[in-house]
């Protein structure tokens, strides 16, 4: 099944990583990018979101990387290792702090049809082209992906406990981070052998994985007859990932809510009438956050959402619960989705409400023409108040088990079906893609 290996990455020589690391490139706003750059002249954001216009920015990233290596800001580790990575955090919205544990490793890239690495959502071409140009210019894998393996018996807890602590630091969002190094031969072997029994589910970083696969194929094609044999292990055929036990109870998926905006027209009463064909509707009073517990309770047995709007200047809230016995197979839009997909909240929302009721096409959904994605429903309510949104859908999170069921069936869900918090930082390690170096 999955083929993983320890890595000998480039890492920052400094032990305090807090001014040097950054979130994944695709969640960094322009203002956050400037804040990260101000923290250090060597913050990794200068590589993943480099200065410059057009394709010149990729060359700029290459120049920065080469200078940092020359000045020993980044140095090559002296031995292969897995890097245990712990993140201790308070859940979004509050609650007791918890720790998510995983480790950085290299996974051999293979096409999805091999059913070794499993995607769960669709990707867009634009982000992949951008990341591919960065791969080509820097010849490095700067940002790790995030994948889940199966380990219900917690077999790997012991080998991961052998790690030697390298760095402890905190980031501005209140998350505490620990990076530690697993080098013992027995521990490394146990990790490799156990992961080989599992398929890997992409939790985050679909675009990055597909880019890594395409880059490896490009390099092999360019090398032609000089390419290494298929069973060899050059760096460029491997992608750096954060691997986490998908059966760990501390692995929690949080909800991503949908804010609809910029429709030519929106009428709350008309929306409720049309939605009533498929959903039981209960009008509620008070703040939307007061009803999240009720939504969670209802969502344990059926598909449900909270819909929020401001038709007359004051917020109104409705609980939408899928009608018992609803004929989804013959529904005009949901009927076009595979059975295992239309069992998910995100598919029922995207096909049954966004597409069928509000008229937002699949293409418009993919391009986010009328959609914004939010982690905090209160932000959505504020945007309704300012006129930046027309209707907010508050969601339950998609269970990890359901994500895996869909992926193992060879299907995918709509974008932003999952929100794994916290994000895995970029800058903990950098994997070079040299076809002459073996992993």
N, C-alpha and C positions, 0 to 999 in steps of 0.2 A: 504494500500500500504506500503510505507516505514515506519519502526518502529524505531524512534530515541529516544535518551535520553541524558540528560546532564551528564557530567562526573565529578568524583572526582579523578583527576589524581595525580601522582607524578609530582612535578615541581621543578625546580632549586630554591633554597632559594635566590640566587643572583638575583638582578634586572637587571643588565647589562648582557644580554644573548649573546652578540656578540662573546665572546671567547668560548662559550659553545655549540652553535648550529652547525648544519652541513646540507648540502644538502642531498637528499635521497641517500641511500647506492649505488644504481646502476649507479649513475653518477659521483662518486668520483674516480678519478684516483689514482694510487699509490703515486704519488708526492703530490697530494692534500690531501691525507690521512695524510701524514707526516706533512704537513703544519698545518692541523687542530689539530693534536695531540700536536704540538708545542705551540699552542695558550693557552692550559690549560690542566692540568692533569685530568680534569673532562669533557673534550669535549666529546660530545655524540658519536663521531666517534669511541671511544674506546669500545662502546657497540655494535654499528651496524656493524663495521668492526674490530673485536677484534684481538689482538695479538695471536699468536700460530699457530701451524701446525695441519692440519686435524681437527678432532672433538675436540681436546683440546682447540681450540679457543672459542668454545661455553661455555665451563666450565669457561674459563677465563672471558668472558663477565658476566657470572653469579656472579663470585667472585667480579668483579668490582662493579656491581650493588648493591650487598649486602653491600659492604664497604661504598659506597656513601650514602646509606640509613642510615646505622649505624652512619655515621659522619654528618648526616643532610645536606649533599650536596643536596640531593633530599628529599623533604618533601611532605606529603600527604596534599592536599587542604582540608580545613575544611568544605566546602559545595559544593554540586553539582552545576555545571554551564556550560553554553555554553561559548566558548572562541572566541570572535570576533577577526579576524586576517586580518589586512590590509597590503598590500604590494604596495608601490609606487615605480615606476620604469620607466626607459626609454626603449622603445621597442628595441629589437635587430635590429641593423642596423640604429638606430637613430629615432628621432621623439619626440613629446611632451610627457612629463611624464604623466603617468596615474596611477590610484589606483584600484587595484582589492581587493574586500572585500568578505570575507566568514567567516565561523566560524567552530571551532572544536566541534565535537559531537561524540556520540557513535551510531552506526547503528547495529541493530540486523542482524547477518549473516544468509543468507538463500541461498539455491542452486539457480543457475541461471535459472533453469526451472520454478521457481516461478514467474519470470518476474517482480521482485521487484527491484533488482539490475541488471543492464544491462551492459554486457561487449561490447567492440567494436573492440577488437583485440585478436589474439591468444596468448597463453602463452607457455613457455618452461618449461620442468620438472626440469632442473638444478637449476635455481634460487628459485623455490618453495621448493625444498629439503633443500637448504641452509637456507632459512628463517624459515622453519619448525623446523630445529634443534635449531635455535636461540630462537624461541618461546618456545620450550620444555625446554631449559636450563634456560632461564631467567623468564619464565612464565609471560612475558609482551609483549605488543604490543608497540614497540618502535617508529615505523615510521607510520605516518598517511597515509591513502589513500587520494584520491582526487576525489570527486564525484559532479555531477551537478544535481540540482533540477529545477523544473519549477516554475517560478514566474514572468510572463510577466507584471503583474500589480505592481510589487515591494512591495507586501504586507509586507514582512519581513524587509523592510528598517527601519520602526519605531521601532519594538522590538529590532533590533540590535543596534540602536542609544542609547539605554538605558545603554549600557555597561560602566563599570568603568575601566578606563585605568590602566594597570598593568606595561607595559614596552614599551619603545620606543628605538630602536637601529638600526644601519645600518650594512650591511655586505660588504665585500670587493668588491663585484660586483656592488656596488652603489645602491642596493635596500634598501629602508627604510621600517622598519617593526614596526607595532604596535600590541600589544596583549592586549585585554581588556576582562572583565568578565561580562557576562549577568547572573544575579541571580534573578531578579524580577519574582515573581510567574506568573504575567500576561504575561510578555514577553516570559518566558519559555514555557508557555502553548500555546501561539500563534504560536511559532516556531514549537513545536511538532505537533500541529493540522494541520498547513499548509503543512509541509513536508509529513504528512500522506496521503495527496491527490496526491502525486507525486511518480513516479518511480525515481530511482537514476541511472544516467549514469556514469560509471567509466570513469573519464578523465585520471587518472594516478594511477598506483598501482594495476594493475590486479593481478600480482603475489602475492602481499601482501594480497589482499582480499581472493583469493583462499586458501592461506595458513591459514588465520584466520578461514575460514570455516572448513578446514580439521582439524585444531587443536581443534576447538570446538567439532567436531564429535568424535575425539579421546578421549577427556576428558570425554564426556558423556558415550562413550563405556566402558572406564576404570572404571567409577563409577558404571555402571550397574544399579541395582535397587536403588542404593543410589543417582542417578542423580536427580536433581531437576525436578519437573513437566515441561512439555513442555511449559506451559504458564508463567513460572517464568522467572526472569531476572538476572541470575548470570553473572558475569563479562565476563567469557570465551566465552559466546555466543554473544559478542558484539565486534565490530571492530571500532577503532578510525579513523575518517575521517575528512578531510577539506571539508565542504559543501559550494558550490558556486552557485549563481543563474545563470543557463545556459542561461537566457534571458537578462542578464546584458550586455549592449554594451561595457563595459570595460573589459569583458571577451573576450580575443583575442587568437586565435590559430595561431601559427606561423608555417612556413614550415620546414620540415626536408628533406634535400637533400640527394641524393644517390650517392656515389662514388663507381664505379665498379673497382675491382682490381684482380690481380692474375689469370686472364683467361689464358688458354694455348696460345691463340693467339687473337689479336684484330686488325681489319682492319676498319678504319673510312669509307672509301668509300663503302665497302661491307655492313657495318652497315646501311648507309644511303639508299642504294638500297633496302635492305630487309625491313627497316622501312617504306619506301615509299609505300608499299602495303596498309598500314593502315593510314598513316599520310601524310598530306601536309607538305613539308619541305621548309623552307626559310633560306638560308644561311645569316648570319649576320657578321658584322665586329665590332671590338672594344672589350672592356672589358665586361665580362658577366653581371656585375652589372648594366651596362648602359641599359640593355634590360629587367630588372625585371619589370619595369612599363608596358612595352609592353606585357610581359607574363601575368601579372595580368589582363590587358584589354582583351586579347584573352580568358583567362581562365574564364571569366564571362559567356561565351556562349558555351564553349566546353572544352574538355580535351586537355591540352597542357603542354609542357615542353620545357625547354632549354637543349640541349645536348652540352657538351663541351669536346673537346679532343685536343691533341697535336700531330697529325700524323707526322709532319715534324719539330717539335721543337717549333712551334709557336701556341698559342691557336686558335682554330676555334670554332665557335658557330653556332648552328642551332636551329631554332624554329620549333618544331614538333607540328602540330595541327591535331587533329583527323579529318579524312575526313568526310564531310557531308554524311549522309546515310550509313556510314560504317556498315556492317552486323556483329555486335559483337556476335549475338546469334549463328551463325555458324562458328565463328572463332575457330581455333584448340585449343587455350588455354583459351581465354576470354569466349568462349561459355560454358566452364565448371563452370563458376562463376555465382552465382545468379544475376538476372537482376539488382537488387538494388545495388549490390556491384560493378558490372562492370560499373556503372555510375560514380564511383569515380576515381579521378586522380590516386590514389595509386594502385588501381586494374588494371587500364589500363597500367600503367607503369610496375608493377610487372609481370602481365600475358602477356601483349601484347608486351613488349620490353625485360624485363630481362629474362623471360622464353622462349618466342617464338623466339625472334631475337638473343639474346646473349647466349641462352642455359643454363641459370642458373636455375637449378631445384628448385622446391618448398622447398625440403629438404635443399639444399644449401643456399637458401634465409633465411630459418628459423635459420640456424646455422651461418649465416653471413660469409660463406666461401669466398664469392667474393664481399661482400658488407660492406661498412662503412657508417655510418649515420652522417651527419654534419648539424649544424645550420647556419653556415656562408659559403656561396659558395666560398668566397675567399680562405678559407682553402682548399677546394677541388681543386681549380685551382693551388694552390701551390703544392699540392700532385701530380697533373698531371706533373708539371714542374720537380719535383724530381724523377719521375718515380714510385711513390707509388700508382698511379692510372692510369686507362686506359681511362675511360669515366666518366664524371660527369653529373648527371641529376639534374637540378635546378627546384624545384617544387613550385607551389602555395600551400598555406595552405588549409587544409580541413575545410570547414565551420562547425561550431558546429551543425547547423540544419541538415546537411547531416550525421554527425556522429550519431546523435540521430535517424534519419530515419533508418539507417542501423541496429542499435542496437535494435530498437523497432520491426524491422522485424525479429529479432532472428538471424541475420547474423553478421559476423565479417569481418574486413578488415585486410590487411597485417600489420605486426608489424611496429611501428613507423609511424602510419598514422597521428598522432597528436603530436603537441609540445606546451603544455601549459606553458607559461613563465610568471613570474618566477616560479621556483620549490618551493614547500611547504617545509619549513625547518623541520628537525627532531630535537627534543630537546625542543620544546615549551611545550610539555606535554607527559607523559608516562602513558599508560593505563595498569594496572595490570590485570591478567587473573585468578583470584582466584575464583574457583567455589563456595566458601562459601560466597563471597561478592556479594550483590545485587546492581544493578545500579538503 
